[in-house]
Structure formats: C-alpha cells, structure tokens
Amino acid sequence: MTCHLTKALLTSALILGIAGCGSHPARVADAAQPQSRPQPSAAAQAKPPITKFKAYTQRFSGETLLTQSHATGHVGDLFFTHWKDGGAASFKLDEQGNFTIDWVGGDYNYVGGAGWDHGDRNRVIGYHLDKDSGASYVTLYGWGYNKDMDPTDPAHLVEYYVVQRGVRTPGQGGEKGVSFVSDGVEYTTYRTLRKEKPSINNTATFYQYWSRPKEQQPLGVDHKIIFADHVKAWEANGWKLPNLDNFDASDDPTYQVFAVEVFMVDKGGTVEGRVWDAGK
C-alpha cells in the first residue's frame, strides 16, 4: 500500500459487466450491510472479534463481488482483503478460492487477495493462475506486527511479499540478502524501508521483506509456496518477522493472502486463478 485511502467506486456498467460473467451472478458486497460475527476457532479465543476492524464486512456465502475502496471479510472460510486508494478495481471470489481481479489503468494503488486472517510461518499455499494481463505483482502477501516492540524500530511491523509474477521489479533499491531454492524455484531476498506510509497499523515506518523469483512463474499449472523456506531465508539475513497471528493493529489483522497488486498502471487488466491451503 503506497498512498492514502480515498473513496473510489466502479461505474454501474463495470459492475454489471463483471457480475454478468459466468453462469451464476456474483453477490455484490455492500459496505453498508449488517455485520455478522464469524465463530472463532479455539486457538483464536484470546483475540478480540475480527469485527473490531472498521473495514471488516461480514462472512459471505457463494460468489461475491467486491468494489468498495477498503473491505475485508470472509467468503466461506476464506478471508479476503480488498484495498484501493483511487481508480477502479474489483474482486470476485467464491468459497472454493476461485477469483477474478479486474482493474483499469490509472495513477492509483490496489491490493486484493484471498487467504487467511492470520499468518502462519509453516503454511503451504497452493495456487493456479489462468490469466495475468499485466499485474504489478502476483504474490503471497501479508503482515507481521508486534505491539510490544518499540514503534520507532521498523522491525516491529513488517509487510512481506513472496512474488510469483509481475511487471515491476520487487525490492528495487533495497538491501540484498541471500538467494535460495524452494520447491524448485530460485529466489533472492531483499529488504526495503517504508517511512510514514499507510499500513495495517495507521501510518507507520516499517520494513518490507521480499522474495524475488529468478523467473516468472508460468500460467496454467499448479504451484506451491512453502512459506517456511522464505522465513528461514529472511532470518538468515538477520531480518526477523514479528508476530503473524494477532488482531492488535488498528486497521487490519495480520492476514496472509495470495494477492494481486497494481499501481500506476497504464492500462487495465485481469488476473484469474484459484488459491488453496496446500498443507492440508
């Protein structure tokens, strides 16, 4: 996330065009709909309810279309985040993890994806992409946060990327770390610093950790991201991850999602695919 949030809505023609794709119309998520409280697991009993976050909408069933400026929630058991600071982008998601993200060209930033409302160092993420027509990044994406650390230490809050594809260069201008191989893919690690930028915890100064693949990952086949390998590589550089499983930040949980990011794009595009938990 690189800019301040502003409200932006798709035109009704774009909404109708996207919702009309497929055999069943998508349910359009409405930011004004009443909130419902998902039942927490036993491991999450110590957390406050996820509805503490203003952006949290509800738990939807069936295919759902998101067009708001900032919304989180669940579709079935899948958590989603959908954030933009302008422009026009939409996110369609069903309970099986099938998703379509569409955007138009313009000078704005969008991040959206599906996954989990908390991170897990040992999670294995499966994904399959059928289409990518120019996203800045297609990536595993998430946050770690430690409320007990000194907030002037950038390591108290970390935004991380395990990039799979993209037209941008991940980690450009940052500190280079180790290279390693995970599930047959060669990655190189980078760390960058964000000063007083939007985050899950207000505006803050924080680190970004990156894993950049040597080659773009191909469309049309199944892939795995073994997150533990990336954590190990980052920590080999001395780059520690803060807590990945809490609701302590002000604006969003420490989620972990398979995401699409676009920013300052010249033209519109689409990413289509599916994400799932490959460790089960």
C-alpha positions in Angstrom: 0.0 0.0 0.0 1.7 3.2 -1.1 -0.8 6.0 -0.9 -3.6 7.4 1.4 -7.0 5.9 1.1 -9.6 7.7 -0.9 -13.1 6.6 -1.9 -13.5 5.3 -5.4 -16.4 3.4 -7.0 -16.7 1.5 -10.2 -19.3 2.7 -12.6 -22.5 0.7 -12.8 -21.6 -0.5 -16.2 -18.4 -2.1 -15.0 -20.2 -3.8 -12.1 -22.8 -5.2 -14.4 -20.2 -6.3 -16.8 -18.2 -8.2 -14.3 -21.2 -9.6 -12.3 -22.7 -11.0 -15.6 -19.7 -13.3 -16.3 -20.3 -17.0 -15.5 -23.4 -19.0 -15.1 -24.4 -17.5 -11.7 -24.3 -13.8 -10.9 -22.0 -12.8 -8.1 -23.4 -11.3 -4.9 -22.2 -7.7 -4.7 -20.8 -6.9 -1.3 -22.2 -3.8 0.2 -20.2 -1.9 2.8 -23.4 -0.9 4.5 -24.7 -4.4 5.0 -25.0 -5.5 8.7 -22.0 -7.2 10.1 -22.1 -10.8 11.2 -19.6 -12.4 13.6 -17.7 -15.4 12.4 -17.2 -18.0 15.1 -13.5 -18.0 16.2 -11.6 -21.2 16.5 -10.4 -22.4 19.9 -6.9 -21.1 19.1 -8.3 -17.6 18.5 -10.4 -17.3 21.6 -7.9 -14.8 23.1 -8.3 -12.4 20.2 -10.9 -9.6 20.1 -13.6 -10.2 17.5 -12.4 -9.5 13.9 -15.4 -7.1 13.7 -13.3 -4.6 15.7 -11.8 -3.5 12.4 -13.9 -0.9 10.6 -13.1 -2.4 7.2 -14.5 -5.9 8.1 -17.8 -6.5 6.4 -19.2 -10.0 7.1 -18.9 -13.7 6.2 -20.5 -14.1 2.7 -21.7 -17.4 1.2 -21.3 -18.0 -2.5 -19.6 -16.0 -5.2 -19.1 -12.4 -4.0 -18.2 -9.2 -5.9 -16.2 -6.5 -4.1 -16.0 -2.9 -5.4 -15.5 -0.8 -2.2 -12.4 1.2 -1.5 -11.5 -0.8 1.5 -13.1 -4.0 2.6 -12.1 -7.2 4.4 -14.3 -10.2 5.3 -14.8 -13.9 4.6 -16.3 -15.8 1.7 -17.0 -19.1 3.3 -13.8 -19.9 5.2 -11.5 -17.8 3.0 -10.5 -14.4 4.3 -10.2 -11.5 1.8 -8.7 -8.1 1.6 -9.6 -5.5 -1.0 -8.0 -2.1 -0.8 -7.5 0.8 -3.3 -6.8 4.5 -3.0 -8.4 5.5 -6.2 -9.1 4.2 -9.7 -11.4 1.3 -10.4 -10.7 -2.3 -9.4 -13.0 -5.2 -8.5 -12.5 -8.6 -6.9 -14.8 -11.6 -7.4 -14.3 -14.6 -5.1 -16.1 -17.8 -4.3 -15.8 -20.3 -1.5 -13.5 -22.7 -3.4 -10.9 -19.9 -3.8 -11.6 -19.1 -7.4 -11.0 -15.4 -8.0 -11.0 -12.8 -10.7 -9.5 -9.4 -10.2 -10.1 -6.6 -12.8 -8.6 -3.2 -12.9 -8.5 -0.1 -15.1 -5.4 1.9 -15.9 -4.5 5.0 -13.8 -2.4 6.6 -11.2 -3.5 4.6 -8.1 -2.7 1.6 -6.0 -4.7 -1.5 -5.5 -4.1 -4.7 -3.4 -6.6 -7.5 -3.1 -6.4 -11.2 -2.4 -7.8 -14.3 -0.7 -6.4 -16.5 2.1 -6.3 -16.3 5.8 -7.0 -13.7 8.5 -3.7 -14.7 10.3 -0.3 -15.6 9.1 1.4 -18.9 9.7 5.2 -19.5 9.3 4.5 -23.1 8.3 1.7 -22.6 5.8 2.0 -24.1 2.3 0.0 -22.2 -0.2 -1.3 -23.7 -3.4 -2.3 -21.6 -6.4 -3.2 -21.9 -10.1 -3.3 -18.9 -12.5 -5.2 -19.0 -15.7 -4.7 -15.4 -16.7 -2.4 -12.4 -15.9 -2.6 -9.4 -18.2 -0.1 -7.1 -16.5 -0.4 -7.0 -12.7 2.4 -5.2 -10.9 2.8 -8.2 -8.6 1.1 -11.5 -8.2 2.4 -12.6 -4.8 1.9 -14.1 -1.4 1.4 -11.1 0.7 0.9 -10.3 4.4 1.9 -8.5 7.6 3.5 -9.2 10.9 3.2 -6.9 13.9 4.4 -6.8 17.5 2.7 -4.2 19.6 5.2 -4.7 22.4 8.2 -3.6 20.3 9.4 0.0 20.1 7.3 1.6 17.4 10.4 3.5 16.2 12.1 0.2 15.3 10.9 -0.6 11.7 11.1 -4.3 12.6 8.0 -4.0 14.8 5.8 -4.0 11.7 6.7 -6.0 8.5 4.9 -6.1 5.1 6.1 -9.2 3.2 6.0 -10.4 -0.4 6.7 -13.8 -2.0 6.4 -12.6 -5.6 5.5 -15.1 -8.3 4.9 -12.9 -11.3 4.8 -9.2 -12.1 5.8 -6.3 -14.4 7.5 -4.4 -11.6 10.9 -5.3 -10.1 10.4 -6.4 -6.5 12.6 -4.9 -3.8 14.2 -2.4 -6.2 16.7 -0.2 -4.4 16.6 -2.3 -1.3 19.2 -4.3 0.7 20.0 -7.6 -1.0 20.1 -10.8 1.1 20.6 -14.5 0.5 19.4 -16.5 -2.5 17.8 -19.9 -2.1 15.7 -22.5 -3.8 12.2 -23.5 -2.6 10.0 -26.1 -4.4 12.4 -25.9 -7.4 12.2 -22.1 -7.7 15.2 -19.9 -7.2 14.6 -16.7 -5.1 16.7 -13.8 -4.0 15.7 -11.8 -0.8 15.5 -8.1 -0.4 14.6 -5.7 2.4 13.2 -2.1 1.9 12.2 0.6 4.3 8.9 2.5 4.2 8.8 5.8 6.1 5.5 7.1 7.4 3.3 5.1 4.9 -0.1 3.5 5.2 -0.1 0.1 6.9 -2.4 -2.2 8.9 -1.5 0.0 11.9 -2.2 3.5 10.9 0.6 5.4 9.2 3.9 4.0 10.3 7.6 3.3 9.4 8.2 -0.3 8.7 10.2 -2.9 6.8 9.2 -4.8 3.7 10.7 -8.2 3.1 10.8 -9.6 -0.4 11.5 -12.9 -2.1 12.0 -12.3 -5.8 11.9 -15.3 -8.2 14.6 -15.7 -10.8 11.9 -16.3 -13.4 8.2 -15.5 -13.8 6.1 -18.5 -12.7 4.1 -19.9 -15.6 0.4 -19.8 -16.1 -1.8 -22.9 -16.4 -0.1 -25.2 -13.9 -0.4 -25.7 -10.1 2.3 -24.1 -7.8 3.2 -24.3 -4.2 4.7 -21.6 -1.9 6.4 -23.1 1.1 6.4 -20.1 3.4 8.7 -21.6 6.0 11.6 -21.6 3.4 11.1 -17.8 2.9 11.0 -17.1 6.7 14.2 -19.1 7.1 15.9 -17.2 4.3 14.9 -13.8 5.6 16.0 -14.7 9.1 19.4 -15.9 7.7 19.9 -12.2 6.8 19.0 -11.2 10.4 15.6 -10.0 9.3 13.2 -11.2 11.9 9.4 -11.5 11.4 7.2 -10.1 14.1 4.1 -11.9 15.3 1.9 -13.2 12.4 -1.2 -14.2 14.4 -2.9 -11.3 16.2 -5.6 -8.7 15.9 -3.6 -6.0 17.7 -3.1 -3.5 14.8 -5.5 -0.6 14.4 -6.8 -1.2 10.8 -6.5 -4.8 9.8 -5.4 -8.2 11.2 -2.1 -9.8 10.4 -3.5 -11.5 7.4 -1.8 -13.7 4.8 -3.3 -13.8 1.3 -2.5 -14.7 -2.3 -2.7 -11.2 -3.7 -2.7 -9.1 -6.8 -1.2 -5.6 -6.6 -1.3 -2.9 -9.3 0.0 0.6 -9.1 0.4 3.4 -11.6 -0.6 1.1 -14.4 -1.0 2.4 -18.0 -3.8 0.1 -18.9 -6.4 -2.2 -17.5 -6.1 -5.9 -17.0 -7.3 -9.1 -15.3 -5.8 -11.9 -13.1 -7.8 -15.1 -12.8 -7.0 -18.2 -10.8 -7.5 -20.2 -7.6 -5.8 -20.3 -4.2 -6.0 -23.1 -1.5 -4.2 -24.4 1.5 -1.8 -27.0 0.1 -0.7 -28.1 3.5 -3.9 -29.9 4.3 
